[in-house]
């Protein structure tokens, strides 16, 4: 993939934190990943807005169900990250 060098201004404290987090990956890789993530979120928000225009707003019940599903996924992610194993019959 072709790359291009650019100049950006970042608050010093944030840059220090990012450098510590980026470590072996390097600052450029970290920033590129963050920009991709932001671009993807912007596109997702655009899709949500289009769907809202076409099908109407998300109901409180739908929002609550989605949040509950995300919390379950986050909990499973944390369990796996901590090395916890699930029982064979348990679902995510």
C-alpha positions in Angstrom: 0.0 0.0 0.0 1.3 3.4 -0.9 1.8 5.9 1.9 2.3 9.6 2.1 3.9 11.7 4.8 1.8 14.4 6.4 2.1 16.9 9.2 -0.5 17.0 12.0 -0.7 18.9 15.3 -1.5 16.9 18.4 -1.7 18.0 22.0 1.6 17.1 23.7 0.0 15.1 26.5 -2.0 13.0 24.0 1.0 12.4 21.9 3.0 11.2 24.9 0.1 8.7 25.8 -0.1 7.6 22.2 3.6 7.0 21.9 3.5 4.9 25.1 0.5 2.8 23.7 1.9 2.5 20.2 5.3 1.1 21.4 6.4 -1.6 19.0 3.7 -0.9 16.3 5.0 2.6 15.9 3.3 6.0 15.9 2.4 5.9 12.2 0.7 2.5 12.4 -1.2 3.6 15.5 -2.4 6.8 13.9 -3.4 5.1 10.7 -5.4 2.5 12.6 -7.1 5.2 14.6 -8.0 7.1 11.5 -9.5 4.0 9.9 -11.5 3.4 13.0 -12.9 6.9 12.9 -13.6 6.7 9.2 -15.5 3.5 9.7 -17.5 4.9 12.6 -18.4 8.0 10.5 -19.6 5.7 7.7 -21.6 3.6 10.2 -23.3 6.8 11.6 -24.1 7.8 8.0 -25.7 4.4 7.4 -27.7 4.7 10.7 -28.9 8.1 9.6 -30.0 6.8 6.1 -31.8 3.9 7.7 -33.5 6.2 10.2 -34.7 8.4 7.3 -36.1 5.3 5.5 -37.5 3.2 8.4 -37.9 5.8 11.2 -35.9 6.3 14.4 -34.8 3.5 16.6 -37.3 2.8 19.4 -36.3 2.9 23.1 -36.8 -0.9 23.2 -34.6 -1.5 20.2 -31.9 0.7 21.7 -32.1 -1.1 25.1 -31.8 -4.5 23.4 -28.8 -3.4 21.3 -27.1 -2.0 24.4 -27.7 -5.2 26.3 -26.3 -7.2 23.4 -23.2 -5.0 23.3 -22.7 -5.3 27.1 -22.9 -9.1 26.7 -20.3 -9.0 24.0 -18.0 -6.7 26.0 -18.3 -9.1 29.0 -17.5 -12.1 26.9 -14.5 -10.2 25.4 -13.2 -9.4 28.9 -13.7 -13.0 30.0 -11.6 -14.3 27.1 -9.0 -11.6 27.5 -8.6 -12.6 31.2 -8.1 -16.2 30.1 -11.5 -17.4 31.3 -13.0 -20.4 29.6 -16.6 -20.8 28.8 -18.6 -24.0 29.5 -19.3 -26.0 26.4 -23.0 -25.3 26.6 -22.7 -21.6 27.4 -23.3 -19.1 24.6 -21.6 -15.8 24.1 
